[in-house]
Amino acid sequence: MLDAIVVGGSFAGLSAAMQLARARRRILLIDAGLPRNRFADASHGFLGQDGKAPAQILREAACQVLAYPTVEIAKGEVLDAKAIPDGFTVAMAQGREVQARRLVLATGVVDILPDLPGLMERWGASVLHCPYCHGYEHRDRPLGVLASHPMSAHQAAMIPDWGPTTLFTQGRFEPDDEQRALLDARGVTIECSEVSALLGRAPQLEAVQLADGRTLPLSALFVAPIQRMASPLAETLGCGFDDGPMGPIIRTDAWKATTVPGVFAAGDAARPMQNATLASADGVLAGVGAHQSLIRDALLAA
Ligand SMILES: Cc1cc2nc3c(=O)[nH]c(=O)nc-3n(C[C@H](O)[C@H](O)[C@H](O)COP(=O)(O)OP(=O)(O)OC[C@H]3O[C@@H](n4cnc5c(N)ncnc54)[C@H](O)[C@@H]3O)c2cc1C
């Protein structure tokens, strides 16, 4: 039986694997190869890697993890996982079954974009979720926030640091007096006519068409997508969940242990504030947490 199986080989999973590998544990990392930021050409704000393609960062990280002799990395999807005496058994799509004492779930989330044609083709280029990740590249140009959630007012109040900002309420969101005062103080224009189309050659955005016939020039449109788990594994295993601001997140303690003994969770799937750095830090905690729990079990069994 392996010491640990890490499911998900992006920022969180590779970071967890690195700690376990350096602790000389026998591990298998299984990755379906769909990291959340695969839609963006460049990743920003990740120390030492600013502006690099996400796929390149992950390729280099995987090579570094694979340099440790106790690690195997397998491409593919984990379809099922269940508890067995002293550990877990995991079933891969290719039919392979593997057993380990610990499981680390680093499976990420899926963004569900608002229902407006043209958003998906521009996702990660000119339709964005996070100004810290991609706002700088659109600085000093007209920016918009498509209201889809109460968090949209908070998002709109941040954006003027990058460029002149319009909040499109889309008939879904009416700022209250306090939010209106904040948006006024930040110089945000509130636009009540609905955005009916995105204009310009995707993935670029040049303007938005409004329902009342006007066209407003826009370089980027920020959205706050709701999220779902990218994988049902945490639910299948019986892990507890909390409500995050944009969707459910796997409940974890300070060492990223879930409510199911032996199962750890890290990254976007297990934290409310999300980016590549935080997912990596989470993975480090989960890797160390899983390693320490293996030591504790061995001591108890001795
Ligand atoms: C468009 C966009 C751009 C972004 N840009 C930035 C940026 O510039 N800077 C920044 O810091 N953050 C950025 N982010 C956020 C960043 O992408 C995430 O915070 C980060 O990828 C989370 O890492 P993770 O390891 O938790 O999950 P993910 O990166 O989503 O990786 C999860 C991995 O698990 C795999 N997986 C899922 N289920 C299974 C299964 N059952 N079996 C096997 N494998 C499975 C997936 O295929 C995937 O490879 C961006 C996000 C988006 C949407």
Ligand as a Chemical Component Dictionary entry (heavy atoms), coordinates in Angstrom:
data_LIG
# 
_chem_comp.id                   LIG 
_chem_comp.type                 NON-POLYMER 
_chem_comp.pdbx_formal_charge   0 
_chem_comp.three_letter_code    LIG 
# 
loop_
_chem_comp_atom.comp_id 
_chem_comp_atom.atom_id 
_chem_comp_atom.alt_atom_id 
_chem_comp_atom.type_symbol 
_chem_comp_atom.charge 
_chem_comp_atom.model_Cartn_x 
_chem_comp_atom.model_Cartn_y 
_chem_comp_atom.model_Cartn_z 
_chem_comp_atom.pdbx_ordinal 
LIG C1  C1  C 0 -9.205  32.323 -16.033 1  
LIG C2  C2  C 0 -8.427  32.237 -14.740 2  
LIG C3  C3  C 0 -7.200  32.858 -14.625 3  
LIG C4  C4  C 0 -6.499  32.799 -13.424 4  
LIG N1  N1  N 0 -5.318  33.473 -13.330 5  
LIG C5  C5  C 0 -4.636  33.429 -12.165 6  
LIG C6  C6  C 0 -3.419  34.160 -12.040 7  
LIG O1  O1  O 0 -2.977  34.855 -12.967 8  
LIG N2  N2  N 0 -2.753  34.091 -10.861 9  
LIG C7  C7  C 0 -3.225  33.354 -9.804  10 
LIG O2  O2  O 0 -2.578  33.333 -8.754  11 
LIG N3  N3  N 0 -4.378  32.647 -9.904  12 
LIG C8  C8  C 0 -5.087  32.671 -11.050 13 
LIG N4  N4  N 0 -6.255  31.986 -11.168 14 
LIG C9  C9  C 0 -6.697  31.128 -10.042 15 
LIG C10 C10 C 0 -5.935  29.790 -10.108 16 
LIG O3  O3  O 0 -6.121  29.224 -11.389 17 
LIG C11 C11 C 0 -6.442  28.818 -9.045  18 
LIG O4  O4  O 0 -6.486  29.440 -7.779  19 
LIG C12 C12 C 0 -5.527  27.592 -8.996  20 
LIG O5  O5  O 0 -5.429  26.984 -10.265 21 
LIG C13 C13 C 0 -6.056  26.580 -7.985  22 
LIG O6  O6  O 0 -5.210  25.483 -7.985  23 
LIG P1  P1  P 0 -5.744  24.061 -7.512  24 
LIG O7  O7  O 0 -4.549  23.165 -7.561  25 
LIG O8  O8  O 0 -6.511  24.163 -6.261  26 
LIG O9  O9  O 0 -6.832  23.621 -8.605  27 
LIG P2  P2  P 0 -6.749  23.535 -10.196 28 
LIG O10 O10 O 0 -5.692  24.386 -10.744 29 
LIG O11 O11 O 0 -8.133  23.761 -10.691 30 
LIG O12 O12 O 0 -6.323  22.022 -10.472 31 
LIG C14 C14 C 0 -7.126  20.934 -10.137 32 
LIG C15 C15 C 0 -6.564  19.727 -10.889 33 
LIG O13 O13 O 0 -7.221  18.566 -10.427 34 
LIG C16 C16 C 0 -7.581  17.764 -11.555 35 
LIG N5  N5  N 0 -8.723  16.926 -11.181 36 
LIG C17 C17 C 0 -9.969  17.293 -10.799 37 
LIG N6  N6  N 0 -10.718 16.211 -10.528 38 
LIG C18 C18 C 0 -9.927  15.129 -10.762 39 
LIG C19 C19 C 0 -10.135 13.728 -10.688 40 
LIG N7  N7  N 0 -11.312 13.195 -10.285 41 
LIG N8  N8  N 0 -9.112  12.899 -11.022 42 
LIG C20 C20 C 0 -7.909  13.407 -11.392 43 
LIG N9  N9  N 0 -7.657  14.722 -11.483 44 
LIG C21 C21 C 0 -8.654  15.577 -11.177 45 
LIG C22 C22 C 0 -7.949  18.801 -12.619 46 
LIG O14 O14 O 0 -7.942  18.231 -13.905 47 
LIG C23 C23 C 0 -6.841  19.826 -12.391 48 
LIG O15 O15 O 0 -5.680  19.514 -13.125 49 
LIG C24 C24 C 0 -7.011  32.055 -12.328 50 
LIG C25 C25 C 0 -8.247  31.415 -12.459 51 
LIG C26 C26 C 0 -8.963  31.513 -13.633 52 
LIG C27 C27 C 0 -10.304 30.856 -13.752 53 
# 
loop_
_chem_comp_bond.comp_id 
_chem_comp_bond.atom_id_1 
_chem_comp_bond.atom_id_2 
_chem_comp_bond.value_order 
_chem_comp_bond.pdbx_ordinal 
LIG C1  C2  SING 1  
LIG C2  C3  SING 2  
LIG C2  C26 DOUB 3  
LIG C3  C4  DOUB 4  
LIG C4  N1  SING 5  
LIG C4  C24 SING 6  
LIG N1  C5  DOUB 7  
LIG C5  C6  SING 8  
LIG C5  C8  SING 9  
LIG C6  O1  DOUB 10 
LIG C6  N2  SING 11 
LIG N2  C7  SING 12 
LIG C7  O2  DOUB 13 
LIG C7  N3  SING 14 
LIG N3  C8  DOUB 15 
LIG C8  N4  SING 16 
LIG N4  C9  SING 17 
LIG N4  C24 SING 18 
LIG C9  C10 SING 19 
LIG C10 O3  SING 20 
LIG C10 C11 SING 21 
LIG C11 O4  SING 22 
LIG C11 C12 SING 23 
LIG C12 O5  SING 24 
LIG C12 C13 SING 25 
LIG C13 O6  SING 26 
LIG O6  P1  SING 27 
LIG P1  O7  DOUB 28 
LIG P1  O8  SING 29 
LIG P1  O9  SING 30 
LIG O9  P2  SING 31 
LIG P2  O10 DOUB 32 
LIG P2  O11 SING 33 
LIG P2  O12 SING 34 
LIG O12 C14 SING 35 
LIG C14 C15 SING 36 
LIG C15 O13 SING 37 
LIG C15 C23 SING 38 
LIG O13 C16 SING 39 
LIG C16 N5  SING 40 
LIG C16 C22 SING 41 
LIG N5  C17 SING 42 
LIG N5  C21 SING 43 
LIG C17 N6  DOUB 44 
LIG N6  C18 SING 45 
LIG C18 C19 SING 46 
LIG C18 C21 DOUB 47 
LIG C19 N7  SING 48 
LIG C19 N8  DOUB 49 
LIG N8  C20 SING 50 
LIG C20 N9  DOUB 51 
LIG N9  C21 SING 52 
LIG C22 O14 SING 53 
LIG C22 C23 SING 54 
LIG C23 O15 SING 55 
LIG C24 C25 DOUB 56 
LIG C25 C26 SING 57 
LIG C26 C27 SING 58 
# 
